[in-house]
Amino acid sequence: MTEPLKIAGASETPLNLQRTDFISDQEVRWCPGCGDYSILFQVQSVLPKLNIPRENLVFVSGIGCSSRFPYYMNTYGFHTIHGRAPTIATGIKVANPDLSVWIITGDGDGLSIGGNHFIHVLRRNLDVNVLLFNNRIYGLTKGQYSPTSEFGKKTKSSPMGSIERPINPLCLAIASEATFVARSIDVDTKHLAATIERAARHKGVSFIEIYQNCNIFNDGAYKPISDKEVRAENMLYLEHGKPMIFGKDRNKGIRLNGIKPEVVTIGENGVTEGDLLVHDESAADPTLAYLLTQMDFPNFPVPMGVFRNVFKPTFEELTAQQIEAAMAHGKGSLEKLLNSGDTWVVE
Amino acid sequence: MSSTAILGNTEEKIQEVTSVTVRFAGDSGDGMQLTGTQFTNTAALLGNDISTLPDFPAEIRAPQGSLPGVSGFQVNFSSMDIRTPGDEPDVLVAMNPAALKVNLPDLHEGGILIVNENEFIKSNLDKAGYASNPLTDGSLKGYRLISIPITDLTYNALTEIEMTKRNKERCKNFFALGIVFALFDRPLEPTYQWIDQKFGAKPEVAEANRRTLKAGFDYADTTEIFTTHYRVRKASLPPGKYRKITGNEATALGFVAAAELTGRPLFYGSYPITPASDILHELSRLKNFGIKSFQAEDEIAAMGAAIGAAFAGHIGLTGTSGPGVCLKSEAIGLAVMTELPVVIINVQRGGPSTGLPTKTEQADLLQALYGRNGECPVAVVAPSSPSDCFNMAVEAVRLAATFMTPVFYLSDGYIANGAEPWKIPQLSELPAMKQVLRQDPTGFLPYERDEQTLSRPWAVPGTPGLEHRIGGLEKQHRAGNVSYDPANHDFMVRLRAEKIARIANYIPDLSVEGDPEGDLLLLGWGGTYGAIATATEELRRQGYRVSNAHLRYLNPFPRNLGDVLKRFKRVAVAELNLGQLNLLIRSAFLVDTVSINKVAGKPFKISELIARCKALL
C-alpha cells in the first residue's frame, strides 16, 4: 500500500498535542529503575505524532506490573483481570471501531494465563496495538519463573532450576497470523519509539515484544545483548529491503544456507554483501519472518525491528460490513420481527 | 391435564375433548423433534393452547436403536388455558422398541399406543433389552395398541418416486404424523406449506414427504384403526395476535427489543453451549437490527467482550449455561467492580460439571447470587415460562442499564426448548427505558452516584473531557481512583450492596394466585411456574386453602415477599434443586419453610406437586 491508512480515532485537523498531555495525575509506582518507565515515556512521546485526541484513546491491560500502565495515561483506560485484556479490548473495538485501542500486557499475563486470548486476538486481526513487556519473570508476585524464562532458571518457585522450555512470543504471533510483528527493547529508546509509531500506524493487529528489564527480580536479563559495548555485535536491526548486516564494523551478515540462516563475515571466504539475506517484512509468506524468530543469542545476533507487516481486512471492519450488508434494505423493524412466523388472531 | 374422556370407550365417531397430551418417540435420527414441532404448529394455528417438552439425548447420534438414543417430543394441546406439557401422554407414538421401552412407563393406563411394527425385529428388541416381542406377548394389553407397519407403508406410498430406499425410509416420521393428524381430525395444509418452504429446492423430497403424510392420514382414516376420532376446540385465550414461541426464541427477541428501548446497540458475546446456543444463532442472524454478535474463543472471552462493549456504550450481553458461568465468574466480578451494564444469560441444565447437558435443572441459583470472590452482589431475574422469557429479558436490560450493574437472567432447559402461544405485545406496552450517556465534563467524576439508584454515570470512550480509568482494584468513592483505604473499602462494599438492594424499589410486588392467606403457600421461581400454578389451581378446586406465588426477581426479592409469607400457616418452596431458594427464604425471613424438590433432569409433574402439597395439609 502506498497511501498511509487513516489511524483509528485520529483527527483530520492538527491537534498540537504534547507528550505532557498524556500524563495522568496518578503517581507512577513502578520500582525505580524499572524498564517500564522507558516504555511509558516512549508511548507518551509517540502519541502526539499520531494526532489522536485523548478521548479516542483506550489503554486496556490485564494484571501484572506492566498492567498498571493505563492508570498513568491521561486517556480512557481499563485495568482488567489477569490475561483477559484482549477480550475486553475486542468488545471495545467492535463496539466502536473509531477508537485507538492499545493492549498492555506482560509475559505472564499475555502468554501464560492469557495465552488463549493472545492467539485469538492476533488471528482475528483486530485493529489494536499489543505491547508485550517481556522481562522473563513474574515481578508483581515477587519473582517466580515465567513462560519466557530460560530453561534451568532458578527462581523462588524453581529453586533447582526451571524444567520448562520458554515460549517464543514472536514465533507464536506469526503462527497466529498476526499482520504486524516486531521486537524492540526498553534501553534503545529511539528504536522503541520508532517501532511503537510504526505499530500504531499499522491497520490491523500489531504486536511488539518489548524486552524489558526487571531490575529487582531478573536484573540484567538482556545485558549480554543490550549493553552498549556488545549491542552492535549481538543485535541485528532489521530494515525492510536491506541486507541483514550487523557487527561493530558492519562486516557481519546473515546468509541462507539451504533453509537455515548462518552468520558470515563479508570479505571472508568470498562472501559479498550480495550473498546476504535481504529483509522483506511484507512477504506474503511468513517463512522468512519465522526463520528470524528462531535466531537467538549466542548463536545469532537477536533481530530487532519489524519481522512482518502485511495487510488483511480487520475484524471490526468485517463485522461492520456484514451489518451494513444486512441493513442494505433498511434497519429491521422490531414490530415486524415480533410479528414474524406463523401467527393467528384470537378475537 | 389429560382428558379422561379419550381413554374411555365410546360409540361416537367424533368426540370432543378438552386436553390431550401426545408424545412422539423414536430414534434420535427419526426426526421426532420435527414431527412434534409440526403437530404443535398445526395445533397452535387452529387456536389451541399448547405447551411442549422436547426431550432429546446429548449425543447427536447415539447408537441406532439403543435406549440412550431415544428422542421424544411431548405436546399438550387444549381448548382450555394450559401451562404445562402434561404429566403423562394420552397418546404415545413409538417408532422402535427402544422408544417404547423408555416411554411406556409414562403412558396413561388405557392410553393409545401407536407403534411401527416393522422395527420390532429381533436385533432391535435385543438392543432395547426385550426378551420377547411386547407386541405379541400380551404385555401391552393395558393399552389401546395400534400396531402398524409404518416403514413398509411408507415404501408403498413412494413406489413411483425416484429415491434411494434410505431416503424413502427417512419419510416415515411423516407417515406417523399423518396417522396422528387423522386421530385428531387435523388439517394437513399447514404441514404441506412447511414442506414446500423447507424442500422447495428439492421437489422430489417435498413430494415424497407430502405423499407420505397424506398416506398416513388416509391409512388411519380409511382402515378405521381408530373407532373414535377426537376433536379439541379452540382455546379461549385473551384476544390478540399470537405466535408459538420457545423460551430461547423469546429470550433473543426480548433482548433485541430491550436494546431498542434503551436506544443503545446490543452486543452479544457467546461461546456455543447446550442449551443456550440457539440464542447465539438467533441473534447472529438479526444483523439488520445492528446487533453485533461475537462467537468468542471461550466463555471468558465472551464475558470479557461483553464488558468491553458495555464500557464502550453498548448493552453488553453474554449467554451460556452453568459450566460457562463458572468460567465467567471472575469477569462478572470485574463488571461488578467497574459497574457496567451487562446481562449474563444462564440457560440452566443438569449439573454439577458437564452434568446433563440436554436436561433441565434449577441448581445455579446460589451460583448466580454468590459464585464469585468477595462481596459481589448482582441482580438476578428468572423468567417463568417460554413466553415470559421476553418480558424478563426486557427487565434484565432495564435493571442493568438503570443501575449500571451486571444482571443474571436464569432461564432453564425446560422453558428454553419448550414452546407455548405468545400474545405478541404492542410496542407501546413495553416499558420506557431510554438511556442517556454522560456528555457533560463539568464536575464529572466516574464514581459519582445518582441519589436514587446509586448508579454511576455511563461515560464512554470517545467522549471529550470524560477520560478516566477503571479496573478491578477497589475504587475511591466518587473519584474512582485506586484506593486501598480501609474505611473507603468498607464504604464501597456496603454501597455496592445497597445499590442492588434499592432495585427492590423499582420492581413489581409479588402477586399471589389464590387467596392472599391460607393453609399453604407454594412458592416457586423460574421455569416451574406452569406445574406449580396448575397444581395449586387443582387443589383449590378440590377445596384446599392453597395459594401459589412465583418469584421472577430473585435478587433483590420483591419488597412484599415477607408479608406474603406471613399470611400462610405453611410455606413450601418447590424447585428443581436441593433447596436453594428455600435456603435464601429461610435465612432472609426466618420462616420455617418446607422444601419440595426434584433433581431428575425433568420438570415437576402436576400430580407430584399435588401429592406433595396434600401431604403437608
Chai-1 contact restraints between the chains, C-beta under 6 A:
chainA,res_idxA,chainB,res_idxB,connection_type,confidence,min_distance_angstrom,max_distance_angstrom,comment,restraint_id
A,R54,B,E467,contact,1.0,0.0,6.0,A-B,restraint_1
A,E55,B,G462,contact,1.0,0.0,6.0,A-B,restraint_2
A,E55,B,T463,contact,1.0,0.0,6.0,A-B,restraint_3
A,E55,B,P464,contact,1.0,0.0,6.0,A-B,restraint_4
A,E55,B,E467,contact,1.0,0.0,6.0,A-B,restraint_5
A,N56,B,G462,contact,1.0,0.0,6.0,A-B,restraint_6
A,V58,B,P461,contact,1.0,0.0,6.0,A-B,restraint_7
A,P70,B,R469,contact,1.0,0.0,6.0,A-B,restraint_8
A,Y71,B,R469,contact,1.0,0.0,6.0,A-B,restraint_9
A,T75,B,E467,contact,1.0,0.0,6.0,A-B,restraint_10
A,Y76,B,P461,contact,1.0,0.0,6.0,A-B,restraint_11
A,Y76,B,E467,contact,1.0,0.0,6.0,A-B,restraint_12
A,G77,B,R469,contact,1.0,0.0,6.0,A-B,restraint_13
A,F78,B,I470,contact,1.0,0.0,6.0,A-B,restraint_14
A,H79,B,G471,contact,1.0,0.0,6.0,A-B,restraint_15
A,I81,B,E330,contact,1.0,0.0,6.0,A-B,restraint_16
A,I81,B,L334,contact,1.0,0.0,6.0,A-B,restraint_17
A,I81,B,G472,contact,1.0,0.0,6.0,A-B,restraint_18
A,R84,B,G304,contact,1.0,0.0,6.0,A-B,restraint_19
A,T87,B,A301,contact,1.0,0.0,6.0,A-B,restraint_20
A,T87,B,G304,contact,1.0,0.0,6.0,A-B,restraint_21
A,T87,B,A305,contact,1.0,0.0,6.0,A-B,restraint_22
A,I88,B,G304,contact,1.0,0.0,6.0,A-B,restraint_23
A,I88,B,I307,contact,1.0,0.0,6.0,A-B,restraint_24
A,I88,B,G308,contact,1.0,0.0,6.0,A-B,restraint_25
A,T90,B,A305,contact,1.0,0.0,6.0,A-B,restraint_26
A,G91,B,A305,contact,1.0,0.0,6.0,A-B,restraint_27
A,G91,B,G308,contact,1.0,0.0,6.0,A-B,restraint_28
A,G91,B,A309,contact,1.0,0.0,6.0,A-B,restraint_29
A,I92,B,G308,contact,1.0,0.0,6.0,A-B,restraint_30
A,I92,B,F311,contact,1.0,0.0,6.0,A-B,restraint_31
A,I92,B,A312,contact,1.0,0.0,6.0,A-B,restraint_32
A,V94,B,K292,contact,1.0,0.0,6.0,A-B,restraint_33
A,A95,B,F267,contact,1.0,0.0,6.0,A-B,restraint_34
A,A95,B,A309,contact,1.0,0.0,6.0,A-B,restraint_35
A,A95,B,A312,contact,1.0,0.0,6.0,A-B,restraint_36
A,A95,B,H314,contact,1.0,0.0,6.0,A-B,restraint_37
A,N96,B,A312,contact,1.0,0.0,6.0,A-B,restraint_38
A,N96,B,G462,contact,1.0,0.0,6.0,A-B,restraint_39
A,L99,B,P461,contact,1.0,0.0,6.0,A-B,restraint_40
A,N116,B,E297,contact,1.0,0.0,6.0,A-B,restraint_41
A,H117,B,A301,contact,1.0,0.0,6.0,A-B,restraint_42
A,H120,B,E297,contact,1.0,0.0,6.0,A-B,restraint_43
A,Q322,B,K287,contact,1.0,0.0,6.0,A-B,restraint_44
A,I323,B,K287,contact,1.0,0.0,6.0,A-B,restraint_45
A,I323,B,G290,contact,1.0,0.0,6.0,A-B,restraint_46
A,A326,B,K287,contact,1.0,0.0,6.0,A-B,restraint_47
A,A326,B,N288,contact,1.0,0.0,6.0,A-B,restraint_48
A,M327,B,N288,contact,1.0,0.0,6.0,A-B,restraint_49
A,G332,B,N288,contact,1.0,0.0,6.0,A-B,restraint_50
A,G332,B,F289,contact,1.0,0.0,6.0,A-B,restraint_51
A,L334,B,A257,contact,1.0,0.0,6.0,A-B,restraint_52
A,L334,B,E260,contact,1.0,0.0,6.0,A-B,restraint_53
A,E335,B,L427,contact,1.0,0.0,6.0,A-B,restraint_54
A,L338,B,I424,contact,1.0,0.0,6.0,A-B,restraint_55
A,N339,B,I424,contact,1.0,0.0,6.0,A-B,restraint_56
A,G341,B,R243,contact,1.0,0.0,6.0,A-B,restraint_57
A,D342,B,L45,contact,1.0,0.0,6.0,A-B,restraint_58
A,T343,B,K241,contact,1.0,0.0,6.0,A-B,restraint_59
A,T343,B,R243,contact,1.0,0.0,6.0,A-B,restraint_60
A,W344,B,L45,contact,1.0,0.0,6.0,A-B,restraint_61
A,W344,B,Y242,contact,1.0,0.0,6.0,A-B,restraint_62
A,V345,B,K241,contact,1.0,0.0,6.0,A-B,restraint_63
A,V346,B,L237,contact,1.0,0.0,6.0,A-B,restraint_64
A,V346,B,P239,contact,1.0,0.0,6.0,A-B,restraint_65
A,E347,B,P239,contact,1.0,0.0,6.0,A-B,restraint_66
